[in-house]
Amino acid sequence: MAQLENETEVERRKQKLIRDMHKLGIYYTSDGRKLEEVSSLYTLEWTNIQALNQAVK
């Protein structure tokens, strides 16, 4: 049961990151993948950090 809840939380976080990055005009990772195709939460988190850093420059 806990495993399923963790997976659900990960999916929610991934969807939130994707929505937030779309608001910033980001649709692709630095290596050219569409955000929706990325399976790694780490990659989405890192892409989000990079996008936020660019936004404040």
C-alpha positions, -999 to 999 in steps of 0.1 A, spaced: 0 0 0 28 25 9 46 17 -24 14 26 -43 11 59 -24 47 68 -31 43 61 -68 12 83 -68 31 111 -51 59 108 -76 34 110 -105 17 141 -89 50 158 -85 60 151 -121 27 165 -134 31 196 -112 66 202 -125 55 198 -161 26 222 -156 49 247 -139 75 245 -167 48 249 -193 39 281 -176 75 292 -181 74 282 -217 96 251 -212 84 221 -232 117 201 -237 146 190 -216 181 201 -224 187 169 -244 156 175 -265 130 152 -249 95 164 -245 87 168 -208 58 144 -210 81 117 -223 106 119 -193 101 91 -168 127 103 -143 115 126 -115 152 136 -111 154 148 -147 122 168 -143 134 184 -111 168 193 -126 151 207 -157 128 228 -135 158 241 -115 175 251 -148 144 268 -160 140 288 -128 176 299 -129 172 311 -164 140 330 -154 157 350 -127 186 360 -150 
